[in-house]
């Protein structure tokens, strides 16, 4: 956080997430399913703040790929929340079996 005035001010260079409505419901493609057309097309993008900003303000970031994007500052230091689900038992042994095959060995299974 930046020092001084607003305690909620986020310092330039901080990793943040921006939000932006790309297309409001009335501008969505007519061939989309009705339930999709009723909601806006939204963008969430993460990157490093170009200039100090406060949550809810318009801000600009430089993404990890070097692109610049604008939107409303939504989250500061957003955590990664994705996962790959529970382990798949059949896939857990594939690496070991493949290495054995490549070495010309018989599989132990």
C-alpha positions, -999 to 999 in steps of 0.1 A, spaced: 0 0 0 11 35 -7 20 57 22 2 90 30 -34 100 23 -58 72 16 -50 40 35 -68 20 8 -45 34 -19 -26 7 -37 10 14 -48 22 13 -83 37 -21 -92 14 -41 -69 -1 -73 -84 -39 -67 -87 -70 -78 -106 -91 -55 -127 -127 -60 -139 -143 -46 -170 -176 -52 -188 -166 -58 -225 -201 -61 -238 -233 -53 -220 -263 -77 -224 -279 -56 -252 -248 -59 -274 -242 -96 -271 -244 -117 -303 -280 -126 -312 -271 -163 -319 -260 -168 -283 -283 -188 -260 -308 -166 -242 -294 -172 -208 -259 -161 -221 -273 -130 -239 -289 -118 -207 -256 -113 -189 -227 -90 -197 -194 -104 -212 -169 -95 -185 -131 -94 -184 -110 -101 -154 -73 -95 -159 -43 -96 -135 -12 -75 -137 11 -49 -121 -5 -15 -115 9 12 -137 0 40 -112 -13 42 -77 -51 36 -75 -78 27 -49 -102 -2 -51 -132 7 -73 -112 33 -93 -103 30 -129 -68 16 -132 -43 3 -157 -20 -28 -154 9 -44 -173 1 -81 -175 27 -109 -171 27 -110 -210 36 -73 -211 2 -61 -224 -15 -30 -209 -52 -34 -199 -76 -9 -182 -105 -17 -159 -118 -11 -124 -94 -21 -96 -112 -51 -80 -87 -71 -59 -53 -66 -45 -28 -95 -44 -55 -119 -57 -49 -156 -48 -49 -183 -73 -81 -202 -68 -81 -227 -97 -74 -264 -92 -72 -295 -113 -96 -316 -92 -88 -347 -73 -60 -370 -84 -70 -396 -111 -56 -430 -99 -52 -443 -134 -30 -413 -144 -8 -413 -113 11 -444 -125 15 -433 -161 49 -415 -157 65 -445 -139 51 -469 -165 63 -448 -194 98 -446 -179 99 -483 -175 88 -488 -212 114 -464 -224 141 -483 -204 129 -515 -220 118 -529 -187 86 -549 -179 60 -529 -160 56 -540 -123 18 -536 -126 
